[in-house]
Amino acid sequence: MKQLHDIQIQILKNLLFSASLKYSQLKPNKELENNKFNFHLNRLIDCGYITKRNQYYELTNTGKEYANRIGTDTHLRLQGKISVVVIITRNKDTETLIYTRLKHPFYGCQGHLSGKVYWGETLDDAAKRELKEETNLEGKPELFAITHEIVKDEKSLELLEDKYLYYFIVKNPKGELSFLEEGHFEWVKIKEIGSYIKKPFKSLGETKKYTKAGTEHKKGTVFFNETLTLTSYF
């Protein structure tokens, strides 16, 4: 969702607390010129956030979702990203598929397959889709961990990412391995992860930890962890 003009946000916020409003009630302030107000109101209608019924204006479902994200200071509040991490193993959990990213941010970093969860998509479907799209492999994902990670620059402490990661394990996937230009995959012996990974997305210890947790996962059990990560790779 794109950031809107302050006047447009004020209009949406007025409707957030009303079932519907007349034209005159929508104005953020009485001094606002009609031409200017009409421009922003029509913009919201064109974007599909507001609809007009007879003499009244009301929020569409899309408008309700957008307006509900507006804070009390009228600025759109960012929310943590939701992604899946898919750990893939084979040969009785002796090998795992390691990804080397060839795209910014985190260019050259290594770790497990991950990707965003799309709007309206289940976590399980997201894991299956990412597995197929990125590697051409297919398998049955099992959720074993959930983490909330706040990522900051290690020098300036600037907030870089806020994300919720859902970890899945896929054992013995089927298909022929292939991958896109933005990254490279290679089967690596789990006991050799430490020597193979030169630039981990997270710490090498964290990569080993979740690889081990995935291979030892017992169906029906999920653990949660919350961490602050400092990085210089962004």
C-alpha positions, 0 to 999 in steps of 0.5 A: 500500500502506497503512502497517501497525501496528508489530506487524503489520510485525514479524509480516510481517518474521518470515515474510519470513525463513521459509517458514512459522511456527507461531502461537507463532513469529510473536509479536514478543515473548513478553510480547505479550498473546494478544488483542492479537496475535490482533487484529493477526494476523487483521488481516493475514489479512483484508488478504490478506497472510498465509494459514494452512495447517494449523498454519502461517502463511505469506505470500501473494504480496501479503504477500511484496511488501509485506514485501520493502519493509520495511527493517531498522528495520521501517519501510516504505521509500518508493520513487520513483514511475514516470511517463510524459511524453508529448510530442505534436507535429504539422505536421512538428514545428512545434507541440506540445501544452502542458498547463496543470495546474488541480489541486494540487500544481503548480496552474497549472504548464505543460508536457507531458502526464504520468501514473503507470504502473499496477501491471503496465502496460507503459510503452508502454501507459501512454503510450497510455492517458494520451494517450487519457484526457487528450486523446482522441487516439491515436498511436504513442509512441516512448521517447527519454529516461529521467530520475530527478528528485529534487524539493525545496522551494527554501527548506526543501530538504524532499524533495517527490518522487522520480520516474523519468520515461520520455519518449515522443514521439507525432507527428501523433496522430489524433482530436479534442482534448478534456480533463478538468477537471483541466487544459487543453491547447493547441497551441503553436508550438514556437518560441513555447514561451518566451512561452506558458509562464509557470509551467513544471513544470520550468525553461523550459530543461528543457521546451525541451530535452526538446521538442527531443530528442523531435522530433530522436529517432532510433528505437532511441536513448534517453538517461538523465539524473539531476537535482535540482530545486528548486521553490516551486510544490508 
